[in-house]
Amino acid sequence: MSTRERRERSNDSDRFLRSLFEAALVKAGKNSKGLAVAAVGGYGRGELSPGSDLDFVILHQGQFSQSELSEFVNNLLYPLWDSKNIDHSVRTRTETREAADSDLKVALGLLDIRPVAGDTDLVAAVQSDSLENWRRNARNRLPELKKSLEERHERAGELAYLLEPDVKEARGGLRDINAIRAIAASGVTHVRLERISWAESKLNDVRETLHQSSGRSKDRLLFQEQDAVASKLEYADADAMMSDVARAARSVDYLLEFTWHQIEQRSKGGFAHFLRKTRTDEIAKNLNVSQKEIVINDLADLESDPLLGLRAAATAAQLGLPISLESYSLLSTALDEGQGLLPNPWPREAREYLISLIGAGESMVSIFEALDQEEIIVHWIPEWRALRSLPQRNALHRHTVDRHMVETAVHAAALTRKVHRPDLLLFAALFHDLGKGNLEDHSIRGERLIGPLALRIGFPPEDVAIIKILVKHHLLLSATATRRDLDDPATIQSILAVIPDLTTLELLHALSIADGEATGSAGWSDWKATLVSDLVSRVKKAMTGSSTIAKQPEITTEQLRIAESGVLQVNVEKRENGYSIEVISPDKPGLLSLVAGVLNASRLDVRSARTKTHGSSAVMKWIVTPEQHAPIVTAQILHIEIEKAINDAAHIEDKLIARAKAYASIPSIPVPDPVVEVFNERATDATIIEVRSHDRPGLLFRIGAGITQSKVDIRSAIVTTLGAEAIDTLYVTELTGGPLSDARANEVASRLLQLLK
């Protein structure tokens, strides 16, 4: 199939219509002055498929009586009734303008008007009217167009992910390409039509072959017809064809969504506002926010800042903002030229950016899709290429393999408060079907492929082992719960044989839920969710010696010596992407909060912390990453600031309040509520309070302040930031020593929860 064949089909129709027009003129005894036939819509573009309607308009200048005009039209149309599907109208130039004003479909069809027979000057005048009217009324017509697209998408679904899609009507289909052309014709914004030339050709080929193969004019690609269409188009199989259909649709949808975003940004302040120098706010290293887009600094050098792309993606997803198309192009071009390639293994900062991107929920989808469309993802993760637009032609799945994994990650992001390693959950969710696209069992193959990938991303071997279990057994809980007798001890033993501890079990449970919810109602239900939950509860009871609670840190002999001296000591060690800071200080209520406040006021993001009280002193180890434009960190400066905070915390609080106000103006995505849990039987000498929350500036200061206000003491603390999530485990005691009563523990937990909301 080819554009030339569609053009030739249109030319044949032109010749036929022209002969009928001339014959009708002879019968009427008229000449063609002020009378014409013009093609519109797909026929106007010369894109006739075998089942396409012949759309045309008969134009006249009102020189005929009604009976003469009716006779002429009947003579013209009569030979067409049995041989063609036609959609025609009869109008004057004025009537055509009025119809375009009142009917969006007419206005869109007229953008492609071209003469077929008769008075070409009349057609040219109507063509000029139509384009001028479209451009003049673009402010009103484009919102109308967008609404009509949204209604059609709701009815027809997404072409890229449907089992039996309509290649014309569905989202990302041929009608959307026509809409993109209409937007381009309005002149409101520049549209890069060349980006979808392959997609348009591919979808037209599929549609044309479908019409020929099925002998019908419908555009829905039914499952039973896909093999025949694929064969005629010389594909290896229907899966290969549907993969190309999905890829084409996603290209169209990406350009359409980006174009709407550009229009909305321009319309908010009008063109005069857009042409003025726009305000830009620096949001992170080499990143600005301009016109509500994340923009990469033009002077940024990816060779010296290879994490820039991941930082941009994570920042955009967490703020719920798009990245500018120019920034995507800059990244894509640089990576194509071998600039800014990530080291192997990735540094921790890069891994955390990836986890922050995955964990952003719904706002991650458009960012990830854009990274995919711009060929950026495959530079970072080459394994993704084999999964792109890979179809799943079974009734259970709604999406292609890659989109299903993205949707699973979205559902997993809503479950991060339910697990103690949200980073492992999010990573496993995005890559749980990595093994698909091969005849081998995808779970077995996935386990083999995920190991090297996880190591390259920078996960330590002990985490890689858990990830491999999650990928290999991501169907285990669901299959066991629905096919085995849960009262049979052998059923529980079958899970214990492969799931080594409680951490892995809770991760697998969350992954099962996310995978099931992403599959849809055909693969997940309240009944299945209940069975899986019941199975997990039984396995938990059977597990021994497993706990998800972080253990208290150990203190070295040297740290003990310094702690017993009772003097403040600060040591700073420079690391690849930040600092390791050791603070040994005389203990006092609120010390953890004060030190955290000093670090935050110094524009240092806490990635992890380990603290423990020894006698009258506290030993702290902090891993921090400096923010953009953070001052130079030295042991002497931090020593002075911590000492000032210990003597008077007011100035630290003032700084943090000012920073909080600045951050309040920055957009953010919705996140799950924080979780505060109490464990009063997991330690003999303390009560454990665990806080799982979205990370934000001053979080640890706020938690520490809440503990101090509750008049309890922190004996040990383990603070971990995983992507954009923070898990803080606090071993607390009464000021007089000993664990808290249940009532006191619940009181403290309630106070913390209130402070964090």
Beta strands, then each sheet from edge to edge (+ up, - down):
strand 1: 35-39
strand 2: 54-60
strand 3: 86-92
strand 4: 114-118
strand 5: 280-284
strand 6: 287-290
strand 7: 293-296
strand 8: 569-575
strand 9: 578-586
strand 10: 604-614
strand 11: 617-626
strand 12: 675-679
strand 13: 687-694
strand 14: 712-722
strand 15: 725-734
sheet 1: 3+ 2+ 1- 4+
sheet 2: 5+ 6- 7+
sheet 3: 8+ 9- 11+ 10- 14+ 15- 13+ 12-
end
